[in-house]
Amino acid sequence: MLKVENVTKYYGDIKAVDNLSFEVRPGEIFGLLGVNGAGKTTTFRMITNLLDPTSGKITLNGKKIDYNMTDKIGFLTEERSLLTKLTVKEQCYFFGALKGMSDNEIEKSMNSLLNEFEVAEYKERKIKELSKGNQQKIQFVTAILNHPKLLILDEPFSGLDPINVELFKKVIIRLANEGSMIIFSSHRMEHVELFCEKLVILVHGKSVLEGYLKDIKENYQKKNILIKGDLTKKDLENIDGVIKVEKLKDEFNVQIKDKSYIDIVFNNIKKFKIIKFVVEEPTLNEIFVEKVGESYEK
Amino acid sequence: MKAMRNKLGFLISVSLKRKIKSKWFIIANILVGLLIIGLLNIDTIINYFGGDFNEKRVIYVVDNANAYESFKDFLSKSAILSFENENDTYDIILTQKSIEELKKDYDSESDKKEFWIVAFNKSEKNVIDAKVISKSFIDTLDYQLLVGAINNTKTMLAIRDYNLSEDDINRLFGTIEVEREIIDENQKSEDEMMASMFTTVFPVVVLPFFILSIMLVQNIGSEVNDEKTTRGMEIIISSVSPRKHFFAKVIAGNLFILIQGILLLVFGGIGLFIRSETSTLVAKGSFDLTEITSKLITPSIISELTSIIPALLILMILTFIGYSLVAGILASMTTNAEDFQHVQTPIMMISLVGYYLSMMAGIFKGATFLKILSYFPFISAILSPSLLVMGDATIIDFIISALIMALTNYLLIKYGLRIYKVGILNYSSKDLWKKMIKALKEK
């Protein structure tokens, strides 16, 4: 289990991470969310032993993370971190060896993953000759080459088309099913929502929301109602408990204070000809926007 | 993982392979090899392609003073002394033609090689008068030899007029045997020391050291910089400690220049071997390779080098390590290749200063300033050998320099590692020095 306990990190006078705590168990996929500069990368760097926390403790299976343990960790950085002059094969051998793997282990793992990511044909090509998407695939392959117990993915989907996002998701879920602990950050809330079980939202290095996604959504008071009928936006805005009405294509998205107002809204609009009335959980993006005060999607 | 790897060894081998297996390393060494072999045999190459210099200079002598034989004799002897090739330099022909007729030949034989005219006439005042005519300018050395031979001819003719015997002439012209005694036999003449310095220390020690130290700095710097700018460093340092990474770069860099140094020696050896097999003689000038190569294999020079080689090697290795430590530390602080180009300039300047000071050692014998500088880290390895050959330094001075360099390296490792650890993961030049000073203070 990865345990981050009361971790604080200062850069000079600036507090990058403020008393952060969370746990990731084997098989869990954990989301670390926050706007740029929220402290996500600093947290990842502390977990991977690149930075020492100013205070607090980070342990993996009860032991402090040091260079005796890094062989069990896989790390995909936000920016490309490939040695572009090397070929794909050389790159895999280089990073694999740094993770303590033997040549046989590297060869076997590399071939299997390159096939899975459909990039086996580029094995002898130099990294700099590959497209951005394929470079991202290679970076991902090198991060999971050692079948890590702990996998850290900083913006893993950047530069990927939807088909490759699905491919990545499939592999991430497979690794989680095999018992890996996975922490990742993403700007795309729909990705986080799809397979992230637990999350922390950071604002200025401090956790403003944390827990299981299911619980977060359940405990989030505001709900959305999708309404389609012969009524106007004004008819909805005047109802008690309605916070916001948004006109979508041919329906309205009505945000209410909490679920106790569902009946009130329903009773107020039943005089109209209503063909759709669906109560929905809020999206993670809405929760995030409210908690952080700004949207990733801008 | 079942099989544990030695990550330091792996990083060293990867770094070394990356340098040596590069096609540019191979191309550069082929070119360097050809250049060194070519330079060591440059006179042979020049002679092979030929030119005016190796054609006989034709001299027509218009002799109205019975001077031809003496002039020919003197000029031939001078040529042998100056060019070391017997009777191959001048074709001295006695002609019955007049000066005017010969001058006409300049026009009629314009497509042929040039010839010179030396005309002798009797003179009441000077025994003989001489006139030298040429179509174009005569080389200084040739002209000096001509004038010398003319003057000697005049003296010879004058002596003949006094009916001196052969013995008298020999006594007049014979060389005086000077008996020379130097009380301190260990002291060599300044000329000998200068010769040793320019023929052995410079080409064998100073120049290769200078070239290799620059290569070392550039190699380590560019490799660290490459890993930093591609952000590959993040993955590397998340797997191996900065300390291990730093030492891997330093060791690989030094092994690389060791290989490069050996290659330079091999190229030099091949060049000298070819020279010994194909050597041809050329005019003596300010730069005489034959003399340099022969000096290199003089027993006294070899024994001198042998006595200082262990100390010199230790000092050089320590200095190379020092250069690689500085290069690694500075490269870790830079955020792009351009920045490293800037920071490596002072390192190169230090090396260049050492190079020039080393040359100065031959001019300013016994200079206290140079002696003090010879203890300075980074400069010592390049300056001390010159001072030693000039007799201004001893093995003890070498040992002191080596100890100072070793202490410098220790401090560079102790404090430089702190900078390296922070520097390699720093991608912003903002507050760079503040960050580095802070890193220095941290334990």
HADDOCK unambig.tbl for C-alpha pairs under 7 A between the chains (distance, minus, plus):
assign (segid A and resid 48 and name CA) (segid B and resid 238 and name CA) 5.69 0.50 0.50
assign (segid A and resid 49 and name CA) (segid B and resid 238 and name CA) 6.29 0.50 0.50
assign (segid A and resid 50 and name CA) (segid B and resid 237 and name CA) 6.72 0.50 0.50
assign (segid A and resid 50 and name CA) (segid B and resid 238 and name CA) 5.90 0.50 0.50
assign (segid A and resid 67 and name CA) (segid B and resid 239 and name CA) 6.63 0.50 0.50
assign (segid A and resid 67 and name CA) (segid B and resid 240 and name CA) 6.43 0.50 0.50
assign (segid A and resid 67 and name CA) (segid B and resid 241 and name CA) 6.75 0.50 0.50
assign (segid A and resid 70 and name CA) (segid B and resid 238 and name CA) 6.74 0.50 0.50
assign (segid A and resid 70 and name CA) (segid B and resid 239 and name CA) 5.57 0.50 0.50
assign (segid A and resid 71 and name CA) (segid B and resid 239 and name CA) 6.58 0.50 0.50
assign (segid A and resid 75 and name CA) (segid B and resid 235 and name CA) 6.92 0.50 0.50
assign (segid A and resid 80 and name CA) (segid B and resid 230 and name CA) 6.97 0.50 0.50
assign (segid A and resid 80 and name CA) (segid B and resid 231 and name CA) 6.55 0.50 0.50
assign (segid A and resid 81 and name CA) (segid B and resid 230 and name CA) 5.55 0.50 0.50
assign (segid A and resid 81 and name CA) (segid B and resid 231 and name CA) 4.22 0.50 0.50
assign (segid A and resid 81 and name CA) (segid B and resid 232 and name CA) 4.11 0.50 0.50
assign (segid A and resid 81 and name CA) (segid B and resid 234 and name CA) 6.95 0.50 0.50
assign (segid A and resid 81 and name CA) (segid B and resid 235 and name CA) 6.95 0.50 0.50
assign (segid A and resid 82 and name CA) (segid B and resid 230 and name CA) 6.12 0.50 0.50
assign (segid A and resid 82 and name CA) (segid B and resid 231 and name CA) 6.76 0.50 0.50
assign (segid A and resid 82 and name CA) (segid B and resid 232 and name CA) 5.00 0.50 0.50
assign (segid A and resid 83 and name CA) (segid B and resid 227 and name CA) 6.60 0.50 0.50
assign (segid A and resid 83 and name CA) (segid B and resid 230 and name CA) 5.97 0.50 0.50
assign (segid A and resid 83 and name CA) (segid B and resid 232 and name CA) 5.66 0.50 0.50
assign (segid A and resid 98 and name CA) (segid B and resid 7 and name CA) 6.34 0.50 0.50
assign (segid A and resid 98 and name CA) (segid B and resid 239 and name CA) 5.80 0.50 0.50
assign (segid A and resid 98 and name CA) (segid B and resid 240 and name CA) 6.91 0.50 0.50
assign (segid A and resid 99 and name CA) (segid B and resid 239 and name CA) 6.15 0.50 0.50
assign (segid A and resid 100 and name CA) (segid B and resid 1 and name CA) 6.41 0.50 0.50
assign (segid A and resid 100 and name CA) (segid B and resid 4 and name CA) 5.62 0.50 0.50
assign (segid A and resid 100 and name CA) (segid B and resid 5 and name CA) 5.30 0.50 0.50
assign (segid A and resid 101 and name CA) (segid B and resid 1 and name CA) 6.06 0.50 0.50
assign (segid A and resid 101 and name CA) (segid B and resid 3 and name CA) 6.70 0.50 0.50
assign (segid A and resid 102 and name CA) (segid B and resid 3 and name CA) 5.92 0.50 0.50
